[in-house]
């Protein structure tokens, strides 16, 4: 007799519910900060490169420290490490709040400094928090847990940008950054409800050797490496979320409130796809599904770049978010299923390194390309590169293309 699928398997664990409850406001806070900061910086400079510098300011410390953060997540207690790094994010939100007490900054560099602090904090937070989630549930619930975590992430990134745009548009940056700080404080409280889980000491104590071990593990698994690389290059070149303030201001002419709706669109598409995946998990043709969805993600950005209609642009962003979420869930499940628990922090750090490279460096790449080629051509060119990456991956890694089940 076939066991009936339980779409709420991971949610039946009360600690995992607190874990997700801590994720949601933290994700919303990050979205509010990104939207309001992007709009403020672009309003000062009217230069797309300044939007790219926001991403670079976070990427440099994050990429420089993320592997060490993964080592720390495997050596130290993951809940406490998450709490400390989340506290640093809260400090950044408070600094932004103080900077806007009067008329706000008139130069962009204070925003870059705060983003640099966020990069340091996330280098430790991401591997520790992601690895902590795997300790709360059994391995057979990993795909279900990844689906619900992705659903919470996309739900938060629907509410966060829309709320950030409304708060900034109607009440100003002080209210927006104050709300962000409140959300982060609640995340700290929710995570404190998860019990401490001391890390068992292993024989490996040398930092360099331990980090190399994690890198060697990832590079020895072609499917894991190809999935991470596919996500890296697809988002690095194919997505242009960092340029949305420029599109909202100069192409669609919708202001900060419209920008909030544009930023929320990919997340709404991701939420709807998460609901589908939670009730109908991917079971056959996993590799081909992943490749098709990344290609469709690139095509939606080509359509967005050429669109001058706010409604059409919004729909294309929502569709891209839905396709991207399939990749997110399958990648997260694959990494968790193939990784030994004692190496989870280091592998999650490498995963975060790839994600951080694509997101934060992708923002910088988008800004530079827009400065060199123009706003619309830069997005079209990047999305075309994504399609080429999908084709090359399908050709060079047949085991991913033929992957049937997780």
Secondary structure, 3 states (H helix, E strand, C coil): CCCCCCCCCHHHCHHHHHHHHHHHHHHHHHHHHHHHHHHHHHHHHCCHHHHHHHHHHHHHHHHHHHHHHHHHHHHCCHHHHHHHHHHHHHHHHHHHHHHCCCCCCCCCHHHHHHHHHHHHHHHHHHHHHHHHHHHCCCHHHHHHHHHHHHHHHHHHHHHHHHHHHHHHHHHCHHHHHHHHHHHHHHHHHHHHCCCCCCCCCCCCCCHHHHHHHHHHHHHCCHHHHHHHHHHHHHHHHHCCHHHHHHHHHHHCCCHHHHHHHHHHHHHHHHHHHHHHHHHCCCCCCHHHHHHHHHHHHHHHHHHHHHCCCHHHHHHHHHHHHHHHHHHHHHHHHHHHHHCCHHHHHHHHHHHHHHHHHHHHHHHHHHHHHHHHHCHHHHHHHHHHHHHHHHHHHHHHCHHHHCCCCC
